[in-house]
Amino acid sequence: MTFALIGCSRISINHIKAAKINNLETLAICDLSKERMDEVIAEHYNNAHIRCYTDYLQMLDEIKPDLIAITTPSGSHAKIAVDCINKGINLIIEKPIALSLSDADAIIAAADEKGVKVCACHQNRFNASVQIIREAVEAGRFGKMMHGVANIRWNRGEEYYKQAPWRGTWEQDGGVLMNQCIHNIDILRWMMGDDIIEVVGMTDRLNHDFIETEDLGLALVRFKNGSYGIIEGTTNIYPQNLEETLYLFGDKGTVKAGGKSINTIEEWKFADGSDDKDEVNGKIQEKAAGSTGIGNVPLYADVIDAIKNDRPVYIDARAGRRALELVLAIYKSAAEGKSIKLPLENCSTMDFIGRFD
């Protein structure tokens, strides 16, 4: 199966490695920087002959790979995605799938029309720890779900934002909730039942006056099934990343996942008593690999299998839209100073330009 990459950003390396492990044949890479493409080919493809493009539209006119990964700045995801879909090409789109609900809807509509597979790259769903928790949720082991908590307590300094000027902008990125926290936000929503009634949020820029967006986000979420969610995201932790944790509380179960990317089970207690924390951790044959986790490899394997067998991907564009919707609802609530009812029909990061000026 053939593969191409649009965007040679830092995160693209995870995609390159996952594509190689899954035996995809890379036909081309595309980036605005010829120098960056040369570095990628030298470092990751042993200087193999791979076509390089600075214009993805030219690439789409000249080749048609089975699968393309989009790892460009977030604000450009939607247009590139729709252009690829209209050529009949399957996609993996780095998170977030888009920065507006209308753009996410355009991706979904185009994919439905053309019959292609579109995967939202929320790879931490494939963490072994997360999969084990999901099995417990689907088996009803928690009983009545009461509330869940997603904490993302990280550090990002000025140097991080200087590496890529699009970071921390409303047009191309969003803030801590959209960039750093959306993986755990996605998992919280997924575990708690997906359907949300309302969101109350507060956001602020406390320690990063060189960016446009928030460095602190707090939210309460009320789910349709009667449970609640709490979200805390910050890049203000001194002096370095502290933790990413997920708590789930039911009347018959308590779970805490922690580590660098919720890779470890720190609490595991269920009324049925069928297993314990040590037994569950013994099943997790993976080590934390930094804040991005190691889920890209199984995510790619799933997409490849979905293409071969014409079945839905595990994390589709609609899942990407749901994660986006929740972050935008928090932004909207914080900006308007009131609770926001879901579903949201339309909202964009661009609605919040000047929020902290």
TORDREN-696535 format. One record per atom (N, C-alpha, C): x, y, z; residue in one letter. Coordinates in pm, whole numbers, padded with zeros to 5 digits, always signed. Example, Ala and Ser with C-alpha at 12.3 -4.5 7.8 and 13.67 -1.06 7.14 Angstrom:
% residues 2
+01319-00569+00780A +01230-00450+00780A +01320-00330+00780A +01285-00225+00708S +01367-00106+00714S +01290+00003+00787S 
% end
This chain:
% residues 357
+00085-00118+00000M +00000+00000+00000M +00089+00124+00000M +00050+00226-00076T +00136+00343-00093T +00092+00458-00003T +00188+00546+00027F +00171+00648+00130F +00240+00777+00087F +00183+00889+00131A +00250+01019+00114A +00223+01103+00238A +00313+01196+00261L +00306+01282+00380L +00299+01428+00337L +00203+01500+00392I +00195+01645+00368I +00224+01714+00501I +00340+01778+00508G +00382+01848+00630G +00492+01773+00700G +00610+01833+00707C +00725+01770+00773C +00754+01835+00908C +00650+01856+00985S +00662+01915+01117S +00724+01815+01214S +00747+01861+01336R +00804+01774+01439R +00719+01649+01461R +00586+01667+01462I +00496+01554+01489I +00495+01456+01372I +00537+01500+01254S +00533+01412+01137S +00623+01290+01154S +00724+01301+01239I +00816+01189+01258I +00743+01067+01313I +00645+01090+01401N +00565+00978+01452N +00490+00908+01339N +00443+00985+01243H +00370+00928+01130H +00464+00851+01036H +00581+00907+01012I +00679+00839+00927I +00716+00704+00988I +00745+00702+01117K +00783+00577+01183K +00669+00475+01178K +00546+00522+01203A +00431+00431+01201A +00407+00375+01061A +00423+00460+00960A +00405+00415+00822A +00509+00309+00785A +00633+00331+00827K +00740+00236+00796K +00718+00102+00867K +00681+00109+00995I +00658-00015+01071I +00545-00096+01010I +00446-00025+00953N +00332-00092+00890N +00355-00121+00742N +00481-00110+00697N +00522-00152+00563N +00454-00073+00451N +00423+00053+00476L +00373+00137+00369L +00488+00185+00281L +00463+00193+00154E +00563+00244+00059E +00544+00394+00043E +00640+00472+00087T +00630+00617+00078T +00666+00663-00062T +00570+00725-00130L +00592+00775-00265L +00645+00918-00265L +00597+00999-00170A +00632+01141-00174A +00612+01205-00037A +00683+01315-00018I +00659+01402+00097I +00644+01544+00046I +00576+01626+00123C +00548+01763+00081C +00566+01856+00199C +00636+01966+00176D +00653+02068+00279D +00695+02197+00209D +00668+02309+00272L +00709+02437+00214L +00860+02453+00215L +00928+02380+00304S +01073+02392+00318S +01144+02276+00249S +01217+02305+00142K +01297+02204+00075K +01405+02150+00169K +01461+02238+00248E +01566+02197+00342E +01511+02097+00444E +01391+02121+00492R +01333+02030+00588R +01306+01894+00525R +01258+01892+00402M +01235+01764+00333M +01364+01687+00315M +01472+01757+00280D +01602+01692+00264D +01645+01628+00395D +01622+01698+00507E +01659+01644+00638E +01579+01517+00669E +01449+01521+00640V +01364+01406+00667V +01407+01284+00585V +01436+01306+00457I +01476+01195+00371I +01611+01137+00416I +01702+01224+00456A +01833+01177+00501A +01822+01099+00631A +01742+01150+00723E +01736+01092+00857E +01646+00969+00864E +01535+00971+00792H +01434+00867+00810H +01417+00774+00690H +01472+00812+00576Y +01459+00727+00458Y +01594+00690+00396Y +01701+00716+00472N +01835+00677+00429N +01865+00728+00288N +01820+00852+00262N +01843+00919+00133N +01784+00844+00014N +01679+00767+00039A +01612+00696-00071A +01548+00796-00167A +01521+00748-00288H +01459+00836-00388H +01309+00847-00359H +01273+00958-00300I +01133+00988-00270I +01102+01125-00329I +00992+01134-00398R +00957+01261-00462R +00925+01367-00358R +00973+01487-00381C +00951+01600-00289C +00872+01710-00359C +00776+01763-00287Y +00692+01869-00342Y +00682+01984-00239Y +00681+02105-00290T +00649+02220-00205T +00504+02265-00225T +00436+02204-00320D +00296+02236-00349D +00217+02105-00347D +00131+02088-00247Y +00058+01960-00235Y -00040+01940-00350Y -00092+02048-00407L -00184+02034-00520L -00113+01974-00641L +00012+02014-00664Q +00091+01952-00770Q +00112+01805-00740Q +00140+01772-00615M +00157+01633-00577M +00032+01552-00608M -00085+01608-00573L -00210+01537-00597L -00239+01519-00745L -00189+01610-00828D -00207+01597-00973D -00117+01489-01032D -00004+01464-00966E +00096+01374-01026E +00096+01234-00968E +00052+01216-00844I +00050+01082-00784I -00083+01062-00710I -00118+00936-00690K -00237+00904-00612K -00204+00789-00517K -00149+00823-00400P -00121+00717-00301P -00251+00664-00241P -00241+00548-00179D -00359+00491-00113D -00395+00568+00014D -00293+00628+00077L -00314+00694+00206L -00221+00814+00217L -00275+00924+00267I -00197+01045+00295I -00215+01083+00441I -00107+01125+00504A -00113+01183+00638A -00093+01334+00627A -00178+01409+00696I -00169+01555+00698I -00117+01598+00834I +00003+01658+00836T +00064+01701+00961T +00111+01846+00952T +00035+01925+00883T +00062+02069+00868T +00004+02144+00987T +00029+02278+00997P -00037+02355+01103P -00188+02333+01103P -00247+02332+01221S -00386+02290+01239S -00485+02366+01151S -00461+02496+01133G -00554+02577+01057G -00561+02542+00910G -00463+02467+00861S -00462+02429+00719S -00517+02289+00694S -00550+02216+00800H -00592+02076+00785H -00712+02061+00692H -00813+02143+00713A -00941+02121+00644A -00930+02135+00494A -00868+02244+00446K -00860+02264+00301K -00780+02153+00235K -00666+02119+00295I -00584+02013+00238I -00662+01882+00238I -00733+01855+00347A -00809+01730+00358A -00915+01720+00249A -00992+01824+00230V -01098+01820+00129V -01040+01804-00011V -00928+01870-00037D -00862+01854-00168D -00817+01710-00190D -00764+01647-00087C -00722+01507-00098C -00842+01414-00115C -00946+01437-00036I -01066+01354-00043I -01128+01361-00183I -01130+01481-00240N -01188+01497-00373N -01109+01423-00480N -00985+01386-00448K -00906+01303-00538K -00924+01154-00506K -01011+01123-00408G -01038+00985-00374G -00932+00919-00288G -00860+00999-00209I -00748+00947-00129I -00788+00937+00018I -00755+00826+00079N -00781+00805+00222N -00683+00888+00305N -00728+00927+00426L -00651+01022+00505L -00636+00984+00651L -00523+01023+00708I -00504+01038+00851I -00474+01185+00875I -00556+01250+00957I -00540+01393+00983I -00493+01412+01126I -00378+01473+01142E -00327+01502+01275E -00428+01589+01351E -00431+01572+01483K -00526+01648+01564K -00489+01797+01566K -00586+01886+01586P -00729+01863+01573P -00766+01851+01425P -00878+01787+01399I -00916+01762+01261I -00934+01893+01183I -00975+01998+01252A -00994+02131+01193A -01002+02229+01309A -01018+02357+01277L -01033+02459+01382L -01171+02523+01382L -01259+02476+01296S -01398+02522+01297S -01490+02403+01271S -01610+02410+01325L -01706+02302+01303L -01750+02295+01159L -01758+02409+01093S -01799+02407+00952S -01694+02336+00867S -01566+02356+00899D -01461+02285+00826D -01464+02135+00856D -01487+02099+00981A -01498+01957+01015A -01615+01894+00941A -01727+01966+00934D -01843+01915+00862D -01814+01898+00713D -01734+01989+00658A -01699+01978+00516A -01614+01854+00490A -01525+01821+00582I -01443+01700+00569I -01532+01576+00573I -01624+01574+00669I -01713+01459+00685I -01801+01440+00561I -01858+01551+00513A -01946+01544+00396A -01870+01497+00273A -01749+01548+00253A -01670+01508+00137A -01632+01360+00145A -01594+01315+00264A -01556+01174+00281A -01675+01082+00255A -01792+01122+00303D -01912+01042+00279D -01944+01035+00130D -01930+01147+00063E -01962+01152-00079E -01865+01068-00163E -01737+01076-00129K -01636+01007-00210K -01609+00864-00163K -01661+00829-00047G -01643+00694+00003G -01501+00661+00045G -01429+00759+00097V -01292+00734+00142V -01288+00728+00295V -01180+00670+00347K -01161+00658+00491K -01088+00782+00542K -01139+00843+00648V -01073+00956+00712V -01060+00926+00860V -00937+00925+00906C -00906+00897+01047C -00859+01025+01115C -00918+01057+01229A -00869+01166+01313A -00761+01109+01404A -00644+01169+01405C -00529+01111+01474C -00533+01142+01624C -00625+01073+01692H -00629+01074+01839H -00571+00940+01885H -00441+00926+01865Q -00375+00797+01878Q -00372+00742+02020Q -00391+00827+02121N -00386+00776+02258N -00503+00683+02290N -00605+00682+02206R -00711+00581+02223R -00655+00439+02208R -00543+00427+02138F -00483+00296+02117F -00383+00257+02226F -00355+00345+02322N -00271+00305+02434N -00330+00179+02496N -00245+00084+02532A -00294-00039+02594A -00375-00010+02719A -00330+00088+02798S -00402+00125+02920S -00542+00175+02888S -00552+00259+02785V -00681+00315+02746V -00773+00206+02691V -00718+00114+02615Q -00798+00004+02561Q -00854-00084+02673Q -00774-00108+02776I -00821-00188+02888I -00933-00116+02963I -00917+00014+02981I -01023+00092+03047I -01150+00090+02962I -01133+00104+02832R -01250+00104+02743R -01325-00029+02751R -01251-00139+02759E -01315-00269+02774E -01400-00274+02901E -01349-00216+03009A -01425-00213+03135A -01550-00127+03122A -01539-00015+03051V -01656+00071+03027V -01761-00005+02948V -01719-00069+02838E -01814-00137+02750E -01875-00260+02817E -01804-00318+02913A -01857-00433+02986A -01948-00392+03102A -01961-00261+03125G -02047-00212+03232G -01990-00230+03372G -01859-00248+03382R -01800-00277+03512R -01804-00157+03607R -01814-00035+03554F -01820+00084+03639F -01957+00101+03704F -02057+00027+03657G -02193+00049+03704G -02244+00183+03652G -02305+00259+03738K -02351+00393+03701K -02231+00487+03700K -02199+00543+03582M -02088+00636+03573M -02128+00768+03638M -02045+00817+03729M -02078+00940+03802M -01999+01060+03753M -01866+01053+03755H -01792+01163+03694H -01652+01118+03655H -01594+01195+03564G -01459+01169+03517G -01379+01298+03515G -01247+01286+03524V -01160+01403+03531V -01042+01384+03435V -01016+01484+03353A -00899+01486+03266A -00808+01600+03310A -00688+01567+03356N -00589+01667+03396N -00471+01663+03300N -00429+01778+03251I -00310+01789+03167I -00228+01902+03226I -00124+01866+03300R -00042+01964+03374R +00098+01962+03315R +00118+02050+03218W +00241+02051+03140W +00308+02189+03145W +00427+02194+03084N +00502+02319+03072N +00537+02342+02926N +00514+02464+02881R +00560+02507+02749R +00617+02648+02763R +00744+02663+02724G +00811+02793+02735G +00814+02867+02603G +00873+02984+02606E +00875+03070+02487E +00947+03004+02371E +01052+02926+02400E +01128+02862+02294E +01041+02767+02211E +00948+02699+02277Y +00856+02609+02206Y +00777+02685+02100Y +00729+02802+02134Y +00648+02880+02040Y +00733+02944+01930Y +00860+02974+01961K +00949+03030+01860K +00984+02928+01753K +00978+02800+01788Q +01011+02696+01691Q +00914+02695+01574Q +00791+02737+01596A +00688+02737+01491A +00593+02853+01519A +00605+02961+01445P +00528+03083+01476P +00377+03066+01471P +00327+02959+01408W +00182+02938+01405W +00128+02893+01539W +00213+02840+01625R +00166+02793+01755R +00116+02909+01841R +00009+02882+01912G -00046+02983+02001G -00122+03094+01931G -00159+03072+01803T -00240+03170+01730T -00382+03116+01714T -00478+03206+01709W -00617+03163+01689W -00639+03110+01548W -00569+03166+01451E -00591+03128+01311E -00539+02989+01279E -00426+02950+01341Q -00361+02825+01301Q -00348+02721+01411Q -00388+02753+01535D -00358+02659+01643D -00466+02652+01750D -00494+02762+01820G -00567+02756+01945G -00468+02744+02059G -00519+02733+02181G -00432+02732+02297G -00411+02595+02357G -00388+02593+02488V -00353+02469+02556V -00461+02362+02540V -00587+02400+02542L -00694+02300+02530L -00697+02237+02391L -00675+02318+02290M -00683+02267+02153M -00558+02191+02112M -00443+02237+02158N -00317+02176+02114N -00272+02065+02208N -00242+02100+02332Q -00186+02001+02423Q -00290+01906+02484Q -00412+01954+02504C -00507+01878+02587C -00612+01799+02509C -00619+01817+02379I -00732+01761+02306I -00734+01609+02307I -00617+01544+02321H -00616+01397+02328H -00691+01348+02452H -00659+01405+02567N -00724+01361+02690N -00870+01405+02694N -00899+01520+02636I -01038+01566+02625I -01118+01469+02540I -01060+01425+02430D -01124+01326+02343D -01154+01199+02421D -01057+01150+02497I -01075+01024+02570I -01179+01040+02679I -01179+01152+02750L -01280+01175+02854L -01420+01170+02794L -01441+01242+02685R -01574+01244+02623R -01614+01103+02577R -01522+01032+02517W -01546+00896+02467W -01583+00801+02581W -01511+00809+02690M -01536+00718+02803M -01667+00750+02875M -01705+00876+02878M -01820+00918+02957M -01951+00913+02881M -01949+00867+02757G -02074+00848+02685G -02096+00937+02565G -02000+01026+02535D -02000+01110+02415D -02105+01221+02413D -02232+01190+02442D -02337+01291+02427D -02333+01390+02544D -02321+01519+02511I -02307+01626+02610I -02427+01718+02604I -02474+01759+02722I -02585+01855+02730I -02534+01998+02738I -02438+02024+02829E -02389+02160+02842E -02247+02162+02896E -02182+02276+02874V -02043+02297+02913V -02030+02434+02978V -01956+02440+03088V -01921+02567+03152V -01768+02574+03156V -01712+02680+03101G -01567+02688+03094G -01511+02823+03135G -01388+02821+03178M -01309+02942+03202M -01172+02922+03141M -01122+03024+03073T -00988+03020+03016T -00917+03150+03046T -00784+03144+03049D -00705+03265+03074D -00566+03247+03015D -00500+03359+02998R -00359+03361+02958R -00282+03424+03073R -00222+03339+03153L -00160+03385+03278L -00011+03408+03267L +00056+03334+03178N +00202+03334+03184N +00269+03331+03047N +00191+03354+02941H +00246+03348+02805H +00196+03470+02726H +00245+03587+02759D +00194+03707+02693D +00243+03720+02549D +00327+03625+02504F +00377+03625+02367F +00291+03539+02274F +00181+03481+02324I +00088+03408+02237I -00049+03475+02244I -00138+03439+02150E -00271+03499+02145E -00372+03424+02231E -00344+03300+02261T -00446+03207+02311T -00425+03175+02459T -00509+03087+02512E -00506+03055+02655E -00392+02960+02691E -00340+02976+02814D -00247+02878+02869D -00307+02806+02990D -00432+02839+03021L -00506+02770+03126L -00650+02754+03081L -00702+02632+03093G -00842+02607+03060G -00904+02515+03163G -01020+02553+03214L -01093+02475+03314L -01237+02461+03268L -01296+02344+03290A -01433+02324+03242A -01506+02220+03322A -01638+02239+03329L -01732+02139+03379L -01820+02096+03263L -01843+01966+03253V -01920+01910+03142V -02033+01826+03199V -02155+01846+03148R -02268+01763+03189R -02308+01674+03073R -02300+01542+03096F -02330+01445+02992F -02477+01406+02995F -02524+01361+02880K -02665+01325+02866K -02704+01209+02957K -02608+01121+02987N -02638+01004+03070N -02640+01035+03219N -02627+01163+03255G -02633+01204+03395G -02500+01214+03464G -02392+01180+03397S -02259+01192+03456S -02199+01329+03426S -02086+01356+03490Y -02020+01486+03476Y -01872+01467+03442Y -01814+01570+03382G -01672+01570+03352G -01607+01696+03402G -01482+01685+03441I -01401+01799+03483I -01275+01799+03397I -01241+01913+03342I -01122+01927+03257I -01033+02035+03314I -00905+02004+03329E -00805+02102+03370E -00687+02091+03276E -00656+02197+03206G -00542+02197+03116G -00457+02320+03135G -00328+02302+03146T -00238+02416+03164T -00100+02385+03108T -00034+02488+03059T +00107+02478+03021T +00193+02565+03113T +00144+02591+03232N +00212+02681+03326N +00283+02608+03440N +00296+02477+03432I +00353+02401+03543I +00505+02422+03550I +00555+02456+03666Y +00698+02478+03687Y +00761+02353+03743Y +00878+02313+03698P +00956+02372+03587P +00943+02293+03457P +00865+02180+03458Q +00855+02094+03342Q +00723+02018+03350Q +00693+01939+03245N +00570+01859+03246N +00559+01779+03375N +00440+01783+03436L +00418+01709+03560L +00345+01578+03534L +00226+01585+03470E +00148+01464+03452E +00033+01486+03354E -00015+01376+03301E -00143+01371+03231E -00220+01255+03293E -00337+01284+03347T -00412+01181+03418T -00557+01178+03372T -00615+01061+03386L -00757+01042+03358L -00817+00962+03473L -00921+01018+03535Y -00994+00949+03641Y -01134+00917+03591Y -01183+00797+03623L -01322+00761+03597L -01381+00704+03724L -01497+00757+03763F -01562+00716+03888F -01705+00669+03861F -01730+00541+03891G -01865+00487+03883G -01905+00435+04019G -02032+00395+04035D -02073+00346+04166D -02021+00205+04195D -01958+00142+04092K -01900+00009+04113K -01755+00000+04067K -01695+00117+04036G -01557+00112+03989G -01487+00245+03997G -01356+00241+04022T -01270+00360+04023T -01142+00327+03948T -01107+00413+03853V -00984+00394+03776V -00911+00526+03765V -00780+00519+03776K -00693+00633+03746K -00584+00586+03652K -00572+00653+03538A -00461+00629+03446A -00370+00750+03451A -00239+00725+03452G -00144+00836+03463G -00023+00814+03376G +00088+00876+03417G +00210+00869+03338G +00220+00984+03240G +00312+00972+03144K +00336+01080+03049K +00222+01097+02949K +00154+00988+02918S +00043+00997+02822S -00065+00894+02859S -00106+00899+02986I -00200+00803+03046I -00168+00659+03003I -00039+00623+03016N +00009+00491+02974N +00007+00388+03086N -00014+00432+03210T -00008+00338+03322T -00138+00343+03403T -00173+00233+03462I -00289+00225+03550I -00241+00245+03694I -00288+00352+03757E -00244+00383+03893E -00348+00346+03999E -00473+00336+03960E -00579+00285+04048E -00672+00200+03963E -00712+00086+04018W -00801-00006+03944W -00880-00087+04047W -01001-00042+04077K -01082-00107+04180K -01224-00122+04130K -01271-00248+04126F -01406-00276+04080F -01476-00368+04179F -01606-00348+04191A -01685-00429+04284A -01682-00576+04250A -01664-00610+04120D -01664-00751+04083D -01536-00822+04125D -01430-00746+04157G -01308-00804+04211G -01237-00902+04121G -01262-00896+03992S -01207-00997+03901S -01060-00976+03867S -01007-00857+03896D -00865-00830+03871D -00822-00714+03959D -00690-00685+03959D -00640-00573+04038D -00539-00494+03956D -00489-00387+04016K -00400-00295+03945K -00276-00367+03891K -00211-00447+03974D -00089-00514+03931D -00116-00611+03816D -00227-00681+03824E -00262-00775+03717E -00287-00702+03586E -00357-00589+03594V -00388-00512+03473V -00261-00452+03415V -00175-00393+03501N -00050-00335+03450N +00040-00441+03387N +00028-00567+03434G +00105-00675+03375G +00067-00703+03230G -00053-00663+03192K -00100-00683+03055K -00053-00573+02961K -00003-00463+03017I +00034-00347+02936I +00180-00362+02895I +00202-00410+02777Q +00338-00435+02729Q +00388-00316+02647Q +00383-00198+02707E +00434-00080+02638E +00489+00016+02741E +00580+00098+02698K +00637+00200+02785K +00598+00337+02733K +00580+00431+02826A +00547+00567+02785A +00656+00621+02695A +00616+00685+02587A +00713+00739+02491A +00694+00888+02477A +00692+00959+02589G +00668+01102+02585G +00521+01133+02580G +00491+01261+02564S +00353+01307+02576S +00264+01262+02461S +00324+01219+02348T +00241+01177+02234T +00205+01030+02240T +00259+00956+02338G +00227+00814+02348G +00288+00736+02233G +00242+00611+02215I +00295+00525+02109I +00182+00466+02026I +00069+00534+02023G -00049+00480+01955G -00052+00495+01805G +00045+00568+01746N +00041+00586+01601N +00054+00455+01524N +00135+00363+01575V +00156+00238+01503V +00026+00158+01492V -00046+00131+01603P -00173+00060+01587P -00279+00143+01515P -00273+00275+01526L -00368+00358+01451L -00348+00338+01301L -00223+00339+01256Y -00196+00316+01114Y -00239+00175+01073Y -00213+00077+01160A -00253-00060+01127A -00404-00070+01110A -00478+00001+01194D -00624+00000+01183D -00670+00062+01052D -00612+00176+01015V -00654+00243+00892V -00622+00157+00770V -00505+00097+00770I -00467+00009+00658I -00566-00107+00646I -00600-00168+00759D -00695-00279+00756D -00834-00232+00711D -00874-00113+00754A -01004-00059+00714A -01010-00036+00564A -00899+00012+00506I -00894+00032+00361I -00903-00102+00289I -00824-00199+00334K -00820-00330+00268K -00954-00401+00275K -01024-00388+00388N -01147-00462+00411N -01274-00378+00401N -01255-00254+00358D -01368-00161+00337D -01461-00158+00459D -01403-00128+00573R -01480-00114+00697R -01452+00023+00757R -01531+00069+00853P -01503+00198+00916P -01371+00196+00993P -01302+00310+00997V -01184+00322+01082V -01228+00334+01227V -01138+00303+01319Y -01170+00304+01461Y -01196+00446+01513Y -01120+00542+01463I -01134+00682+01505I -01164+00765+01381I -01289+00789+01354D -01326+00852+01228D -01335+01004+01242D -01370+01069+01131A -01377+01216+01130A -01483+01269+01225A -01589+01194+01246R -01692+01238+01340R -01640+01239+01484R -01554+01143+01516A -01490+01145+01648A -01401+01268+01661A -01328+01300+01556G -01247+01421+01557G -01330+01545+01575G -01448+01547+01513R -01537+01663+01529R -01586+01674+01672R -01617+01562+01737R -01667+01568+01874R -01563+01627+01970R -01437+01588+01953A -01331+01646+02037A -01318+01795+02011A -01321+01834+01884L -01315+01975+01847L -01432+02052+01906L -01552+01996+01895E -01672+02063+01946E -01661+02093+02095E -01608+01999+02172L -01599+02020+02315L -01501+02132+02348L -01386+02136+02282V -01291+02245+02306V -01353+02379+02268V -01417+02386+02153L -01479+02511+02110L -01591+02554+02205L -01665+02459+02260A -01770+02492+02356A -01711+02554+02482A -01595+02502+02527I -01528+02562+02642I -01484+02704+02610I -01426+02724+02493Y -01386+02859+02451Y -01505+02954+02448Y -01615+02906+02393K -01734+02990+02379K -01792+03025+02516K -01799+02928+02605S -01849+02953+02740S -01762+03054+02813S -01630+03037+02802A -01539+03130+02870A -01552+03271+02814A -01565+03283+02682A -01574+03415+02620A -01705+03485+02652A -01814+03408+02660E -01946+03467+02681E -01990+03468+02827E -01915+03400+02913G -01946+03399+03055G -02076+03330+03089G -02107+03222+03019K -02230+03147+03045K -02213+03003+03001K -02305+02918+03045S -02300+02779+03002S -02344+02771+02856S -02289+02672+02786I -02316+02654+02643I -02383+02519+02624I -02496+02520+02557K -02567+02397+02527K -02508+02331+02403K -02502+02200+02406L -02461+02125+02290L -02580+02050+02232L -02580+02018+02103P -02469+02033+02009P -02450+02176+01960P -02326+02208+01923L -02294+02336+01860L -02310+02320+01708L -02376+02414+01647E -02390+02407+01501E -02268+02465+01431E -02214+02574+01485N -02096+02632+01422N -02018+02714+01524N -01889+02701+01520C -01800+02778+01606C -01660+02758+01551C -01573+02856+01572S -01438+02852+01519S -01343+02920+01617S -01218+02879+01615T -01118+02952+01695T -01110+03098+01653T -01142+03127+01528M -01137+03265+01479M -01239+03354+01549M -01339+03294+01611D -01439+03373+01685D -01379+03438+01809D -01260+03396+01848F -01203+03442+01975F -01078+03527+01959F -01056+03575+01838I -00943+03666+01813I -00958+03789+01903I -00849+03827+01969G -00850+03942+02060G -00899+03911+02200G -00926+03784+02226R -00983+03745+02356R -00902+03792+02476R -00768+03788+02465F -00684+03824+02579F -00605+03951+02556F -00642+04029+02454D -00573+04155+02429D -00608+04259+02534D 
% end
